[in-house]
């Protein structure tokens, strides 16, 4: 028979004063507590959307059952647990009488979505590992060894890899060579400057060593002294005076001591020394040259040089040297210096004709010629060469036996007076 749509409560409904045992405590704290065994189901208003029905929960205690929401199949009385004492009493009211509105059918809970099936890992031969579904590596990078007899593509790949590595190494070598060349090019000036400094310092150090070796080495000691330029001075006397320098190194010769020794020779006007390796000392002497003679206070005549130093003495007058009148120009005075300067500037043929000379001042030099005693007004020692030529022309045009005076102090306008 077909059951009517109207649901009537069964005749044997549990009395409202039935006892319901509380749910047993959960076995583990991580699991949630189960819902109460009995609950009150409120009727749904007509026209409201159907309420989702939760799946019936099954209690873990033996003999406990869950009641589906909105439907009562049969009256059941739940016996209390024998071991646990009752904690509380709950009065359950009877469900209201069913109306003619049919109850909404129970909806099954939606099935949970199936988990995605992971794609199988694909081997990554280039990197030596496997890649997962997202393209990332899913395993360790292990070297892949191709067995003999594999396809030619793997061999070509290995050859290409080796050639690429060789090209990379060659490029790295070329880059290093270029960098070295650039470094040498940019540091060329500093290297050249450093080389110049090194060569200069080396040359200086070598020079110092040579000087020290020359100065203190007995190989370059003085073994002989050579005197040159003497005519009135005895060279042997000069060598004897410098004998204390023999045995000393050439660089350590005492020139101050040599000067004091040669000062005892009045005829030496100046001297110079020269070291001739390995062991010879050369002394070059410039003797004093007499230009005139003066009457000595003790009698006789003294040959003197332009500075008034007596070169030699004789009782008689020496030919070829004029006599300076010391009464008008004393030795060492300004007139004496002017007279000797004129004598040194005269040509040799004219100097041989001069008998006496005198000068009160350097600009008033006058002298007399030998023979008839003609007088010449010379003036200063300026333009001596021109004055000598003019005087020679004048003497050639005049009588040498007459007593004449030639004024050539102004050679451009000479004057002859008798």
Secondary structure, 3 states (H helix, E strand, C coil): CCCCCCCCCCCCCCCCCCCCCCCCCCCCCCCCCCCCCCCCCCCCCCCCCCCCCCCCCCCCCCCCCCCCCCCCCCCCCCCCCCCCCCCCCCCCCCCCCCCCCCCCCCCCCCCCCCCCCCCCCEEECCCCEEECCCCCECCCCCCCCCCCCCCHHHHHHHHHHHHHHHHHHHHHHHHHHHHHHHHHHHCHHHHHHHHHHHHHHHHHHHHHHHHHHHHHCHHHECCEEEEECCCCCCHHHHHHHCHHHCCCEHHHCCHHHHHHHHCCCCCEEEEEEEEECCCEEEEEEEECCCCEEEECCCCCEEEECCCCCEEEEECCCCCCCEEECCCCCCCCCHHHHHHHHHHHHCCHHHHCCEEEEEECCCCCEEEEECCCCCEEEEECCCCHHHHHHHHHHHHHHCCCCCCCEEECCCHHHCEEEC
